[in-house]
Amino acid sequence: MLRAIPISEQQFRLFVDLQHAEGDEQKRIVASRHGCRFSHASGGVDYVFPEYLYLDDERTPIKHWYIVRDADEMIDLLREYKNSIHSISLDHDLGTERTGYDVLLWIEREIVENNYKPPIIELHTGNMSAMEKMRLAAKKIRELAAEKA
């Protein structure tokens, strides 16, 4: 029996683009345009996973980022692909109760409790008071990561 799973429009576009790509090198290029990494494993299995995550409820980045629209989805992706994520860019206000700052708090807790190696953190929020709070959290994360290294 087949089971349908919901996917985002971005995931669908990535899947379609990969279907039209010929060869591993072209698939790597296509995946990178979607903020993902392509890997070909033995046995003919292809893996595509996010590498650059952009958290924002409204904006779409100019760079090639994998777009995430809420904090819980961002945390889920960081948890699932913890060794694969290179960089994240965070907005603060997401139109929900949870914010980009909550993502930073999760990362900080994971460093302390599970020796998590955080990705590069960029901030792009327009909320200036939240930006300062997020800058301080990102700085603390860098310091904690350096202590654990």
Stockholm file with secondary structure:
# STOCKHOLM 1.0

chainA/1-149         MLRAIPISEQQFRLFVDLQHAEGDEQKRIVASRHGCRFSHASGGVDYVFPEYLYLDDERTPIKHWYIVRDADEMIDLLREYKNSIHSISLDHDLGTERTGYDVLLWIEREIVENNYKPPIIELHTGNMSAMEKMRLAAKKIRELAAEKA
#=GR chainA/1-149 SS CCCCCCCCHHHHHHHHHHHHCCHHHHHHHHHHHTTEEEEEETTTEEEEEECEEEECSSCCCSSCCEEECSHHHHHHHHHHTTTTCCEEEECSCCSSSCCHHHHHHHHHHHHHHHCCCCCEEEECCSCHHHHHHHHHHHHHHHHHHHHHC
#=GC SS_cons         CCCCCCCCHHHHHHHHHHHHCCHHHHHHHHHHHTTEEEEEETTTEEEEEECEEEECSSCCCSSCCEEECSHHHHHHHHHHTTTTCCEEEECSCCSSSCCHHHHHHHHHHHHHHHCCCCCEEEECCSCHHHHHHHHHHHHHHHHHHHHHC
//
